[in-house]
Amino acid sequence: HCLEMPHVAQLTVAVIFAALHIAIGGLFALADVSPNPVSQRFLATAHSEVEVKAWGFKTLIVLCINLLSGFWKLQAVPIMIFAFWMAYIYVRWQPYYFEWVNHIRTGLYTLTAYVSFILVVNVWQEQDAYQSGIDHADLLAIREARSSRLSVLATAVMPAAMAVGMFVSWLRLYLMKRLILPKFRALDLISASSNQDLKNVHKFVDEYEVEIASRCGRVWLDYEDRQLDPLAVRLAEVIIKAGLARLPQRAHMVIINANFLANVQNNKQGSNSQLQGAIKLEPNWCDKYVMFMREQEHMARLQKSTTSASESAIDLVGYVEFQRNYKQVLRVHKSALYAQRNFWKVLLHSNVTFTALVHAFKRIESAKTRADRTYQTVLERYPTNVKVLRAYARFLEDVKNDPWAASKYYTEADRLEEQEGGEQNEKSNNMLELTDPTDTSSMLQRVDEKSNAVCVCNASGTIHMANKVLLKMFGYRKAVLEGKNVSMLMPQPFSSRHNTYMRNYQLTGKAKILDHVREVVALHRDHYVFPVSINVTKVSGTGTDALFMGVLKPAVEDANSVKAWIMPGGAMLCVGARFTDWFGMSPADCVGKPFSMLADEPEALNRLLDHAMTAPDEDFQAGRISAERVMITHKYADPQAMDITIDMEGTSDSRLFVAIIRRHASSSSEHLMVTDHKGRIMYITSKLAAILGGTAQSLQQQEINKYMAQPFMQLHGKWIKDPSTKIPTYSCRAG
């Protein structure tokens, strides 16, 4: 009768809804995860695999109860196995961040396992008594007596069973801490991540053991303000790096590192780069959900950032995404303009066919529709971006011939720009007292295009994009820089070795400078170098498909010194921007020349370099490699007394000497100008050029008489072409 109507329909509906309930419960268990390793939510879990497995075991227990009814032994044994397995997975993987939550959950599931064990004992004894042929009345009496004993036993032992489960959970964590943490605490945490073989410090069984050990970083100095103990955080970081070295091909291990970077070190860009790499490591469904959560967080953060009315305050990855979208709308905008241009070209012909006009109109309409659709898509994502609003206003005005709609977008862009300016001024006033002006760590989180130079390049070093600040900083035009190798922005020997560094990163995956702010020297188009603070991050892709972005800020230079970078052999690689100001020599006059040529007595500098070649690192750190009152030649003036200190820079592969030159006393050549016989400026110091209202570069080859008052402006040209042998008393030649 069960396979007849209406029972079949009822059974079908019941099976469908049961399957739907199981699926929804499994999805809820899958979503029960908090990727934030310093979450303060009591029921926050590091991963959802334990909850998904526990839901599966609960489902199997329910199915056993309903489908195996009447088969007592066959029903009770699987229930007991599943209950004990649930208790085991909580002891084994400790999914909750708070230890006491793990202990309580383990205790509860141990209690469930104990009750299922009592069930098996009861069922077994019942079956044995039933098969022994005992009289029915005696069987009822035996069953009642056994039921009373088991009830008393279960009630008395249940608290003890729960306590045993909690103790086993506590013992598991205690032994793990005693086994793992002392090994890492014995390391020098300052250099552990780079100078020691972390792979062999502890042989982690799996990535979940790494995650449990890394919870040692959850030590708060101030719980309310969420202030973590920096030493505990550093210990957790070293443990995670050891896990990465041990299990580099595990997707969940990479996700653990990404979560730590995002929520503990506040390095969103490094986290995104790690997640990009985890995609290729075959993550399971739980890991994919965590990656999906991170992606949604990034999109929400990006959407929030774009409400600031410009792209100048969004994070690194968001900046690249905005540039791609903005270039896309510019491309379709140009294609619409080209379609209009081609239409007018058709009309310029003497013989114009109706078919050609129809095709031209169709191309205009198609390009206009495609451009408008692209603008609407980008505006939906960046509704308050001034650049996009202005570009769309120009599109409405030039392509769609709708000046009224264009004026609305122009007005909105002006309003947002004015509002943004007021907000930025208020934020600047509020932050000036709260931030250290020399702190460059914010470069890791935000990109301010108005003050940061930004460069995007691929895995081979080819420049894809450079913003206006970078072009101005290096003295290049956009067409010259894009498509070239990024090594052209570096002095030797770094430029010749940069491609090798990038190839090594592609092969090994080990980065030396990614996601860290460093101070390096950059090479200007005019062949002088200047210090910059740089942060490089990987924004997308892996291997040869990777895309990198560098954010640069000019470093603060010491106005009382000038630097020269020297190879160990004594040849000068490059000099600082003020070198010409101080000594009248251009960078081209110095590059490749011996450093000793700068001195009036070259032997003084040769002895200093010889000392530097054999000196230990301690002498460099203490500033002992120095010389005082060395007479340095000037191209147009008398030699000047200088104090010189030699320092060590470069990388472990490319050691360099840096000569830090300081004036021993004030110089008379600070306001110096040199002209040729026609009165054209050949050399002028920056201070004097500033007094005349220009720069040293802009005033070169200018005639000096342009900066004189009348009547000297007109008279000076004749005087300098034919100077008299007798020096007039009140002339400049007379002093």
C-alpha positions in Angstrom: 0.0 0.0 0.0 2.9 2.4 0.6 3.7 2.5 -3.2 0.1 3.5 -4.1 -1.5 6.9 -4.3 -1.8 9.1 -2.4 1.1 7.7 -0.3 3.6 8.0 -3.3 2.8 11.7 -3.6 3.2 12.3 0.1 6.5 10.3 0.1 7.8 12.3 -2.9 7.0 15.6 -1.2 8.5 14.4 2.1 11.8 13.4 0.3 12.0 16.7 -1.6 11.5 18.8 1.5 13.9 16.6 3.5 16.6 17.0 0.8 15.9 20.7 0.7 16.2 20.9 4.5 19.5 19.0 4.5 20.9 21.2 1.7 19.9 24.5 3.4 21.3 23.2 6.7 24.5 22.3 5.0 24.8 25.8 3.4 24.2 27.4 6.8 26.9 25.3 8.2 29.2 26.2 5.3 28.5 29.9 6.0 29.2 29.6 9.7 32.8 30.9 9.4 34.6 34.1 10.4 37.8 34.6 8.5 38.9 37.3 10.9 41.5 35.6 13.1 41.1 38.2 15.9 37.3 38.1 15.9 35.8 38.8 19.4 32.5 37.0 18.6 32.2 34.0 20.9 30.9 31.6 18.3 33.3 32.7 15.6 35.0 29.7 13.8 38.2 29.7 11.9 36.8 27.3 9.2 33.5 25.7 8.5 34.7 22.2 7.7 34.0 20.9 11.2 30.5 22.3 11.2 29.8 20.9 7.7 31.0 17.5 8.8 29.0 17.7 12.1 25.9 18.6 10.1 26.5 15.5 7.9 26.8 13.2 11.0 23.6 14.7 12.5 21.8 14.1 9.2 23.0 10.5 9.1 21.8 10.0 12.7 18.4 11.3 11.9 18.2 9.0 8.8 19.2 6.0 10.9 16.5 6.8 13.4 13.8 7.0 10.7 14.9 4.5 8.1 16.2 1.7 10.4 13.3 1.7 12.8 12.7 -1.9 14.0 16.3 -3.0 13.2 17.5 -2.1 16.7 21.1 -3.3 16.6 21.6 -2.0 13.0 20.2 1.3 14.1 22.0 1.8 17.4 25.5 1.0 16.3 25.8 3.6 13.5 24.2 6.2 15.8 26.9 5.6 18.4 29.7 5.7 15.7 28.5 9.0 14.3 28.1 10.5 17.8 31.7 9.5 18.8 33.0 10.8 15.4 31.4 14.2 16.0 33.1 14.4 19.4 36.4 13.4 17.8 36.4 16.1 15.0 35.8 18.8 17.6 38.7 17.6 19.7 40.9 17.2 16.6 40.3 20.5 14.8 39.2 22.9 17.6 37.2 25.1 15.2 36.3 28.0 17.5 38.7 30.9 18.2 37.7 30.9 21.9 39.1 27.9 23.7 36.3 27.5 26.2 33.7 27.3 23.4 35.6 24.4 21.9 35.7 22.7 25.3 32.0 23.1 25.9 31.0 21.9 22.4 33.3 18.9 22.8 31.8 18.1 26.2 28.3 18.3 24.8 29.1 16.0 21.9 31.0 13.6 24.3 27.8 13.5 26.4 25.8 12.7 23.2 28.3 9.9 22.4 27.9 8.5 26.0 24.1 8.4 25.7 24.4 6.6 22.3 26.7 4.1 24.0 24.0 3.5 26.7 21.5 3.0 23.9 23.7 0.3 22.3 24.1 -1.5 25.7 20.3 -1.3 26.2 19.5 -2.5 22.7 21.9 -5.4 22.9 20.6 -6.6 26.3 17.1 -6.3 25.1 17.7 -8.4 22.0 19.5 -11.1 24.0 16.6 -11.3 26.5 14.1 -11.4 23.7 15.9 -14.2 21.9 16.3 -16.3 25.1 12.6 -17.3 25.2 11.8 -15.8 28.6 8.1 -15.4 29.5 6.5 -12.1 28.5 5.8 -11.1 32.1 9.4 -11.9 33.1 10.6 -10.0 30.1 8.7 -6.9 31.1 10.1 -7.1 34.7 13.7 -7.5 33.4 13.2 -4.6 31.0 11.8 -2.4 33.7 14.7 -3.3 36.1 17.3 -2.7 33.4 15.7 0.6 32.4 15.9 1.8 36.0 19.5 0.8 36.3 20.5 2.4 33.0 18.6 5.6 33.8 20.3 5.9 37.1 23.7 5.1 35.5 23.1 7.6 32.7 22.0 10.3 35.0 24.9 9.8 37.4 27.6 9.5 34.7 26.4 12.2 32.2 28.1 15.1 34.0 31.2 13.1 34.3 31.1 12.2 30.6 30.8 15.9 29.7 33.6 16.8 32.0 35.8 14.1 30.4 35.1 15.5 27.0 36.0 19.1 28.1 39.2 17.8 29.8 40.2 15.9 26.6 39.7 19.1 24.6 41.7 21.2 27.0 44.5 18.6 27.1 44.7 18.5 23.3 45.3 22.3 23.2 47.6 22.3 26.1 49.9 19.6 24.7 49.9 21.3 21.3 51.0 24.6 22.8 53.7 22.9 24.9 54.9 21.1 21.8 54.9 23.9 19.2 55.1 27.4 20.8 58.4 26.9 22.7 60.2 26.0 19.4 59.2 29.3 17.9 59.7 31.4 21.0 63.3 30.2 21.0 63.8 31.9 17.6 65.0 35.4 17.1 61.6 36.8 16.0 63.2 39.9 14.4 65.0 37.8 11.8 63.2 34.5 11.9 61.2 35.0 8.8 64.2 35.7 6.6 67.3 34.3 8.1 66.3 30.9 9.4 64.8 27.7 7.9 61.3 28.0 9.3 60.2 24.9 7.3 62.0 22.6 9.8 61.2 24.3 13.1 58.1 22.1 13.5 56.7 19.5 11.2 53.1 20.5 11.0 50.6 17.7 10.2 48.2 20.0 8.3 47.2 23.6 7.8 44.6 23.4 10.6 47.3 22.7 13.1 49.1 25.8 11.9 45.9 27.9 12.3 45.4 26.6 15.9 49.0 27.4 16.8 48.7 30.9 15.3 46.0 31.7 17.7 48.8 32.6 20.2 48.5 36.0 18.5 45.1 36.6 20.1 46.5 38.4 23.1 44.9 41.8 23.8 46.6 44.6 25.6 43.2 46.4 25.5 40.2 44.2 24.7 37.8 47.1 24.3 40.1 49.0 21.9 41.1 45.7 20.1 44.7 46.5 20.7 46.9 43.3 20.3 50.2 42.4 21.9 52.8 43.1 19.2 55.1 40.3 20.4 52.2 37.8 20.3 51.3 39.0 16.8 54.9 38.6 15.7 55.0 35.1 17.0 51.8 34.2 15.2 53.2 35.7 12.0 56.4 33.5 12.2 54.2 30.4 12.8 52.1 31.1 9.8 55.2 31.7 7.6 56.6 28.4 8.9 53.3 26.7 7.9 53.5 28.3 4.4 57.1 27.0 4.0 56.0 23.6 5.1 52.7 23.4 3.2 53.0 25.8 0.3 50.6 24.0 -2.0 47.6 23.9 0.4 44.9 26.4 -0.5 43.7 26.7 3.1 47.2 27.5 4.3 47.4 30.4 1.9 43.9 31.6 3.0 45.1 31.5 6.6 48.0 33.8 5.7 45.7 36.1 3.7 43.3 36.4 6.6 46.2 37.3 8.9 47.5 39.9 6.5 44.0 41.5 6.1 42.7 41.6 9.7 45.8 41.6 11.9 48.5 43.4 9.8 45.8 45.5 7.9 47.6 44.7 4.7 44.6 44.3 2.3 46.8 44.3 -0.8 49.0 41.5 0.4 45.8 39.6 1.3 44.4 40.0 -2.1 47.6 38.8 -3.7 47.6 35.7 -1.6 44.0 34.9 -2.5 44.8 35.3 -6.2 47.4 32.6 -5.7 45.1 30.3 -3.7 42.7 30.1 -6.7 45.1 27.9 -8.6 45.6 25.5 -5.6 42.3 23.6 -6.0 40.5 25.0 -2.9 37.5 23.0 -1.5 34.0 24.5 -1.2 34.7 25.8 2.3 37.8 27.6 1.1 35.9 29.0 -1.9 33.3 30.4 0.3 35.9 32.2 2.4 37.5 33.6 -0.8 34.0 34.7 -1.9 33.5 36.5 1.4 36.9 38.3 1.0 36.0 39.3 -2.6 32.7 40.8 -1.4 34.4 42.7 1.4 36.8 44.1 -1.2 34.0 45.2 -3.4 32.1 46.8 -0.5 35.3 48.6 0.5 35.8 49.7 -3.1 32.3 51.0 -3.3 32.7 52.9 -0.1 36.0 54.4 -1.3 34.5 55.7 -4.5 32.0 57.8 -2.6 34.8 60.2 -1.9 34.1 61.7 -5.4 37.4 60.7 -6.9 39.8 57.8 -7.3 42.5 59.6 -5.3 41.7 57.8 -2.1 41.0 54.2 -3.0 43.2 51.2 -2.2 45.8 49.8 -4.5 43.8 47.1 -6.2 40.8 49.4 -6.4 42.9 52.0 -8.1 44.0 49.6 -10.9 40.4 48.5 -11.4 39.2 52.1 -11.6 41.9 52.9 -14.2 40.9 50.0 -16.3 37.2 51.1 -16.2 38.1 54.7 -16.9 40.3 53.7 -19.9 37.4 51.6 -21.2 35.0 54.5 -21.2 37.6 56.7 -22.9 38.1 54.1 -25.6 34.4 53.9 -26.4 34.1 57.7 -26.2 36.9 58.0 -28.8 35.3 55.4 -31.0 32.1 57.4 -31.1 34.0 60.5 -32.0 35.9 58.6 -34.8 32.5 57.4 -36.2 31.4 61.1 -36.4 34.7 62.1 -38.0 34.4 59.3 -40.6 30.9 60.5 -41.4 32.2 64.0 -42.2 35.0 62.5 -44.3 32.4 60.7 -46.4 30.7 64.1 -47.1 34.0 65.6 -48.3 34.0 63.3 -51.3 32.6 64.7 -54.6 30.5 61.6 -55.2 28.6 60.5 -52.1 26.3 57.5 -52.3 23.2 57.0 -50.2 24.5 53.6 -49.1 27.7 55.1 -47.8 25.7 57.7 -45.8 23.4 55.0 -44.3 26.4 52.9 -43.2 28.1 56.0 -41.7 24.9 56.8 -39.8 24.7 53.2 -38.5 28.3 53.3 -37.3 27.6 56.5 -35.5 24.5 55.1 -33.8 26.2 51.8 -32.9 29.2 53.6 -31.4 27.0 56.0 -29.5 24.8 53.3 -28.1 27.8 51.2 -27.0 29.5 54.2 -25.4 26.4 55.2 -23.6 25.9 51.7 -22.3 29.5 51.5 -21.1 29.2 54.9 -19.4 26.0 53.8 -17.6 27.7 50.6 -16.3 30.8 52.5 -15.0 28.6 55.3 -13.5 26.6 52.6 -11.7 29.8 51.5 -10.0 31.3 54.9 -9.5 28.3 57.2 -9.1 30.2 60.0 -7.4 33.5 60.0 -9.2 34.2 63.5 -10.6 36.4 62.3 -13.5 33.7 59.9 -14.8 31.0 62.5 -14.4 32.9 65.1 -16.4 33.8 62.5 -19.1 30.1 61.6 -19.4 29.1 65.2 -19.6 31.6 65.8 -22.5 30.1 62.7 -24.2 26.6 64.1 -23.8 27.7 67.4 -25.1 30.0 66.3 -28.0 28.4 63.0 -29.2 24.8 63.0 -28.2 24.4 66.8 -28.7 22.5 67.2 -25.4 23.9 70.3 -23.6 21.1 70.4 -21.1 21.8 66.9 -19.7 25.6 67.6 -19.9 25.1 70.8 -17.8 23.4 68.7 -15.1 26.4 66.3 -14.9 28.9 69.2 -14.9 27.0 70.8 -12.0 27.0 67.6 -10.1 30.8 67.2 -10.7 31.5 70.7 -9.5 29.4 70.2 -6.4 31.1 66.9 -5.5 34.5 68.5 -6.2 33.8 71.4 -3.9 32.4 69.0 -1.2 35.4 66.8 -1.5 37.8 69.7 -1.1 36.0 70.8 2.1 36.1 67.2 3.5 39.8 66.8 2.6 40.7 70.0 4.3 38.8 69.0 7.4 40.4 65.6 7.5 43.8 67.1 7.0 43.3 69.4 9.9 42.1 66.5 12.1 44.9 64.1 11.1 47.8 66.5 11.3 48.0 66.1 15.0 47.3 62.4 15.0 49.7 61.1 12.4 53.4 61.1 12.0 54.3 62.9 8.8 57.3 60.6 8.2 55.1 57.5 8.5 54.9 55.7 5.1 52.9 52.7 6.2 49.7 54.2 4.8 51.1 53.6 1.3 50.1 50.0 1.8 46.4 50.9 2.2 45.6 54.0 0.3 46.6 55.6 -3.0 46.4 59.4 -3.2 47.0 60.1 -6.8 47.5 63.8 -6.2 50.6 63.2 -4.1 51.7 59.6 -4.9 53.4 58.5 -8.1 51.9 55.3 -9.4 53.3 52.8 -11.9 51.7 49.5 -13.1 53.8 46.9 -14.9 53.5 43.3 -15.9 55.6 40.3 -14.9 58.3 41.1 -17.5 58.7 44.7 -16.2 56.9 46.4 -19.1 55.1 49.6 -17.9 51.4 49.5 -18.6 50.4 52.7 -16.8 52.1 55.7 -15.2 50.2 58.6 -13.6 51.0 62.3 -14.0 52.7 62.6 -10.7 55.2 59.8 -11.7 55.8 61.4 -15.1 56.5 64.8 -13.4 58.7 63.1 -10.8 61.0 61.4 -13.4 60.8 64.1 -16.1 59.3 61.9 -18.8 56.3 62.2 -21.1 53.6 59.6 -21.1 54.3 58.3 -24.6 58.0 57.9 -23.8 57.5 55.9 -20.6 54.6 53.5 -21.3 55.7 50.3 -23.0 59.3 50.6 -21.7 60.9 48.5 -19.0 60.5 49.8 -15.5 64.3 49.3 -15.0 64.9 52.6 -16.8 63.7 54.4 -13.7 66.6 52.8 -11.6 70.3 53.6 -11.5 72.9 50.9 -12.1 73.5 48.2 -11.0 69.8 47.8 -10.0 68.5 48.5 -13.5 70.5 45.7 -15.1 69.6 43.2 -12.4 65.9 44.0 -12.0 64.6 41.6 -14.7 66.6 38.8 -13.1 64.9 39.6 -9.8 61.5 39.4 -11.4 62.3 36.1 -13.2 63.4 34.6 -9.9 60.2 35.7 -8.3 58.2 34.0 -11.1 60.2 30.7 -10.6 60.3 30.6 -6.8 57.4 32.7 -5.7 59.6 34.3 -3.0 59.3 38.1 -2.9 61.9 40.3 -1.2 60.2 43.7 -1.4 56.4 43.1 -2.0 54.0 44.8 0.3 56.7 46.6 2.3 57.6 50.2 2.2 61.3 50.7 1.4 63.5 53.7 0.7 65.5 53.4 -2.6 67.1 55.7 -5.1 65.4 56.5 -8.4 66.9 57.7 -11.6 65.7 61.0 -13.2 65.6 61.5 -16.9 68.4 64.1 -16.4 70.6 61.3 -15.0 70.6 62.4 -11.4 69.2 60.2 -8.6 66.9 61.1 -5.8 65.6 59.0 -2.8 62.0 57.7 -2.8 59.8 55.6 -0.6 58.3 52.8 -2.6 55.7 50.1 -2.0 55.3 47.4 -4.6 52.3 45.0 -4.5 50.9 42.3 -6.8 47.4 43.3 -7.8 46.3 40.4 -9.9 47.4 37.2 -11.7 50.2 34.7 -10.9 53.4 33.8 -12.6 53.8 35.4 -16.1 50.2 36.8 -15.9 51.0 38.8 -12.7 50.4 42.5 -12.6 52.3 44.7 -10.2 51.8 48.2 -9.0 54.4 50.5 -7.3 53.4 53.6 -5.3 56.2 56.1 -4.8 56.7 59.1 -2.6 59.7 61.5 -2.6 61.7 60.8 0.5 62.7 63.7 2.7 66.3 64.7 1.8 68.8 66.3 4.2 69.3 69.8 2.9 72.7 70.0 4.5 74.2 67.1 2.6 74.6 65.7 -0.9 75.2 62.0 -1.8 77.2 60.1 -4.4 76.8 56.4 -5.0 80.0 54.6 -5.6 80.9 51.1 -6.8 83.4 49.1 -4.7 86.0 49.8 -7.4 85.7 53.5 -6.9 83.7 54.6 -10.0 80.7 56.8 -9.4 77.3 55.3 -10.4 75.2 58.4 -9.8 74.9 61.6 -7.7 72.2 63.5 -5.9 70.1 66.2 -7.4 71.9 69.0 -5.5 75.3 67.9 -6.7 75.3 70.4 -9.5 74.3 73.1 -7.0 77.2 72.4 -4.7 80.0 71.7 -7.2 78.9 73.0 -10.6 79.3 69.5 -12.1 76.3 67.9 -13.8 75.5 64.2 -13.2 76.8 63.4 -16.7 80.2 64.8 -15.6 80.4 62.4 -12.7 78.8 59.1 -13.8 81.5 56.5 -14.5 84.3 58.8 -13.3 86.6 58.0 -10.3 85.3 59.3 -7.0 88.8 60.6 -6.2 88.6 63.1 -9.1 86.3 65.3 -6.9 89.1 66.1 -4.5 91.8 68.7 -4.9 94.1 65.9 -3.6 92.8 62.6 -5.0 94.8 60.5 -2.5 92.6 61.7 0.4 89.5 60.1 -1.2 91.5 57.0 -2.3 92.6 56.3 1.3 89.0 56.8 2.4 87.7 54.2 -0.1 90.5 51.7 0.8 89.4 52.0 4.4 85.8 51.3 3.4 86.8 48.2 1.4 88.2 46.5 4.5 86.0 48.0 7.3 83.5 45.8 9.2 79.8 46.6 9.2 80.1 48.0 12.8 82.3 50.8 11.5 79.8 51.8 8.9 76.9 51.8 11.5 79.0 53.9 13.9 80.0 56.4 11.1 83.7 55.8 11.5 84.5 55.7 7.8 84.9 59.5 7.4 87.2 62.3 6.6 87.1 65.9 7.6 88.0 69.1 5.6 88.6 67.3 2.3 89.0 70.0 -0.4 86.4 69.2 -3.1 86.9 71.0 -6.5 84.2 73.3 -7.9 83.8 73.5 -11.7 83.5 77.3 -11.6 84.7 78.4 -8.1 87.5 77.7 -5.6 87.7 74.3 -3.9 85.6 73.9 -0.8 86.2 72.2 2.5 83.9 69.2 3.0 83.3 66.5 5.6 82.7 63.1 4.0 81.2 59.9 5.5 81.0 56.6 3.7 78.0 54.4 4.3 76.9 51.0 2.9 73.8 50.6 0.9 72.4 48.4 -1.9 71.2 44.8 -1.6 72.9 41.6 -0.4 73.7 40.9 -4.1 74.8 44.5 -5.0 76.8 46.3 -2.3 77.3 50.0 -2.9 79.2 52.8 -1.0 77.4 56.0 -0.4 79.4 59.1 0.1 77.5 61.6 2.3 79.1 65.0 1.8 78.5 67.9 4.2 79.9 71.4 4.0 82.4 72.1 6.7 81.5 75.8 6.6 79.1 78.1 4.8 80.0 78.5 1.1 80.3 81.6 -1.0 79.1 79.7 -4.1 75.5 79.2 -2.9 74.4 82.2 -5.0 76.6 81.7 -8.1 75.9 82.3 -11.8 78.1 81.7 -14.8 77.5 83.1 -18.3 79.2 82.8 -21.6 80.7 85.7 -23.6 77.2 86.6 -25.0 75.6 86.9 -21.6 73.7 83.6 -21.7 73.4 81.7 -18.4 75.4 78.5 -18.5 75.1 77.7 -14.8 73.1 79.0 -11.9 72.5 77.7 -8.4 68.9 76.8 -7.3 68.9 79.5 -4.5 69.8 82.3 -7.0 67.3 81.0 -9.6 64.6 81.0 -6.9 65.4 84.7 -6.2 65.0 85.5 -9.9 61.6 83.7 -9.9 62.6 80.5 -11.8 64.4 77.2 -11.6 68.0 76.4 -12.5 66.9 74.4 -15.5 64.4 77.0 -16.8 67.0 79.8 -16.6 69.7 78.1 -18.5 70.5 79.6 -21.9 68.5 82.7 -20.9 70.1 86.1 -21.5 71.1 87.7 -18.2 70.0 91.2 -19.3 66.3 90.0 -19.2 66.6 90.0 -15.4 67.9 93.6 -15.1 66.0 96.8 -14.7 66.1 99.5 -17.3 68.3 101.1 -18.6 70.7 98.3 -17.8 68.6 95.8 -19.7 69.4 97.4 -23.0 72.9 98.6 -22.1 74.2 95.3 -20.7 74.2 93.5 -24.1 76.5 96.0 -25.6 78.8 96.1 -22.6 79.3 92.3 -22.4 80.0 92.0 -26.2 82.7 94.7 -26.1 83.9 95.0 -22.5 86.3 97.9 -21.9 89.7 97.2 -20.6 89.2 99.8 -17.9 86.7 98.5 -15.2 84.1 101.2 -14.3 84.1 102.0 -10.6 80.4 101.2 -10.0 80.1 98.2 -12.3 79.6 94.5 -11.2 83.1 93.7 -12.3 84.4 96.1 -9.7 82.6 94.2 -7.0 
